[in-house]
Amino acid sequence: MEKLTKREDQIMQIIWQLKTAFIRDIIERLPEPKPHYNSVATIVKILVKKGVLQSELIGNTHRYSPVAEFEEYRDNKLENIKKKFFGNSFPKMMAYFAKEENLTEEDISELIEVIKTNKSKKS
């Protein structure tokens, strides 16, 4: 999936929540100050060109929907972060977040349980 700008990502977050959206639906959910309709329409057209959104003509207006699910996008982004910043090492990435997030003992226990559960599912 192609890299998205901050505004493109913001618009995609809205569309993933809504599942399908018209430009006016997107604008309603953007924070103040609201961008101009044409600005949002231009970004949405770029997202269609990037292959992230698909467009369906309904009457004389377009309804947009994501090509990929949010989870697929998230997984791709996390995979890229793991490769770029942690030498493709999941343990290094987890160690970083464990240190930076000041996890409680309960958080650590929960994380260990998730890892153990997933490991037993793969065995």
Buried (B, 14 or more C-beta within 10 A) or exposed (E): BEEBEEBBBBBBEBBBEBEEBBBEBBBEBBEEEEBEEEEBBEBBBBBBEBEBBBEEEEEEEBBBBBBBEEEEBEEEBEEEEBEEEBEEEEEEBBEEEEEEEEBEEEEEEEBEEEEEEEEEEEE
